[in-house]
Every structure is written in C-alpha cells, then in structure tokens.
Amino acid sequence: MGSHTKRTQRSDDAVRNSIFSYAWLGLAILFEVTGSTFLQKSNQFTRVIPTLACIVLYGISFFFLTKALKGLPLGVAYAIWSGLGIVLTAAISVVIFGQKLDTAAIAGIMLIVSGVVVMQLFSQTGAH
C-alpha cells in the first residue's frame, strides 16, 4: 500500500469513528432526555415504575456517553449533550407537561445553543 492509500484509509477511519461517536452521543442524549421525562413522572421518587425507568435510562445514557467519548473530546461531547438535552427537555416540558417557557427562558436556551454552535464551528477544541 502506498502512503496516499494509508493516509486515505486513516482519513476514512477517522470520519467513520467521528460519525459513530456522534451517533453514540445522539443515543446518549435521547436516553437522558427520556430519563428526565420519567424523573418528572417519578413524583420525587415516590412512584416506583417511573423511578426505575429514570435510573435505567440514565444508566444507558451514560453508557452511550462513554462510547461517544472514545472519539470526541469531553468538553465538546458534554456541551452538545447538555445543549441538546436542554432544548429537548424544554420542548417535552411544554408538549407533554403543559409547562410554559417565558421570554427569558427561551432567550437563555437560545444562548446555550448558540454557544454550542460557536464551539463546534470555531473552536479548535472541537477538532477531532
């Protein structure tokens, strides 16, 4: 194999690992948000089934987060995880629980999302 072929293979592997890392992170986010939904339904851990669901879903979420961390820096992964988690959890709180978000809450969420976007697009920390 020539050096160009080896470089191309390494580049392909890096892209594949990055895609898998983001997929693991996406699963971690979905399980964490679902766990948070059951956290609300647990009524402060007084209802057994929602409490157990919350614990199991959080455990699965952390498992997938550890898989994501094999290919993503911790700061980047956590920023995306928390940012998307906040947006999805806020959306669920509105849709499922009928909670209202005021202008300050929406502005704060937008600032968090903006920070994650800036970090992904412009920070060398996100280079993987």
C-alpha positions in Angstrom: 0.0 0.0 0.0 1.3 3.5 -0.8 1.4 6.3 1.6 -1.5 8.1 -0.1 -3.6 4.9 0.3 -2.7 4.7 4.0 -3.5 8.4 4.6 -6.8 7.9 2.8 -7.6 4.9 4.9 -6.7 6.7 8.1 -8.9 9.6 7.0 -11.8 7.3 6.2 -11.4 5.6 9.6 -11.4 9.0 11.3 -14.6 10.0 9.6 -16.2 6.7 10.4 -15.1 7.0 14.1 -16.4 10.5 14.2 -19.8 9.5 12.8 -20.1 6.7 15.3 -19.1 9.0 18.1 -21.8 11.4 17.2 -24.3 8.5 16.8 -23.4 7.3 20.3 -23.8 10.8 21.6 -27.2 11.1 19.9 -28.4 8.0 21.7 -27.0 9.2 25.0 -29.0 12.4 24.6 -32.2 10.6 23.7 -31.9 8.3 26.7 -31.0 11.1 29.0 -34.0 13.2 27.9 -36.3 10.2 28.2 -34.9 9.6 31.7 -35.5 13.2 32.6 -39.1 12.8 31.5 -39.5 9.9 33.8 -37.8 11.9 36.5 -40.7 14.4 36.3 -43.2 11.5 36.3 -41.5 9.8 39.4 -43.0 12.5 41.6 -39.7 12.9 43.5 -39.0 9.2 43.5 -42.3 8.3 45.1 -43.6 6.3 42.1 -41.7 3.0 41.6 -42.0 2.4 37.9 -41.1 5.9 36.7 -38.2 6.0 39.3 -36.8 2.7 38.0 -37.3 3.8 34.4 -35.4 7.0 35.2 -32.5 5.1 36.8 -32.2 2.6 33.9 -32.5 5.3 31.2 -29.8 7.4 32.9 -27.6 4.4 33.1 -28.0 3.6 29.4 -27.4 7.3 28.6 -24.1 7.3 30.5 -23.1 4.0 28.8 -23.6 5.6 25.4 -21.8 8.8 26.5 -18.8 6.8 27.4 -18.9 5.2 23.9 -19.1 8.7 22.4 -16.1 9.8 24.4 -13.8 7.4 22.6 -13.9 9.7 19.6 -15.0 13.1 21.0 -13.3 15.4 23.5 -15.2 15.5 26.8 -15.9 19.3 26.6 -17.3 19.1 23.1 -19.4 16.0 23.9 -20.7 17.4 27.1 -21.6 20.8 25.5 -23.6 19.1 22.8 -25.1 16.6 25.3 -26.2 19.3 27.7 -27.2 21.9 25.0 -29.4 19.5 23.0 -30.7 17.9 26.3 -31.9 21.3 27.4 -33.6 22.1 24.2 -35.3 18.7 24.0 -36.2 18.6 27.7 -37.7 22.1 27.4 -39.8 21.0 24.4 -41.0 17.9 26.2 -41.9 20.0 29.2 -44.1 22.2 27.0 -45.7 19.5 24.9 -46.1 16.7 27.5 -46.4 18.5 30.8 -48.0 21.8 29.5 -45.4 23.9 31.1 -44.8 27.4 29.7 -41.5 29.0 28.8 -41.3 32.7 29.2 -39.2 35.0 27.1 -36.2 34.9 29.4 -36.2 31.0 29.4 -36.3 31.0 25.6 -33.6 33.6 25.3 -31.4 31.6 27.7 -31.9 28.4 25.8 -31.0 30.2 22.6 -27.8 31.5 24.1 -26.8 28.0 25.2 -27.5 26.6 21.7 -25.5 29.5 20.2 -22.6 28.7 22.5 -22.6 25.0 21.4 -22.8 26.1 17.7 -19.9 28.6 18.1 -17.8 25.9 19.9 -18.5 23.4 17.1 -17.8 25.8 14.3 -14.9 27.9 15.5 -13.1 26.2 18.4 -10.0 24.1 17.9 -11.2 22.1 20.9 -13.9 20.6 18.6 -11.3 19.4 16.1 -11.2 15.6 16.2 
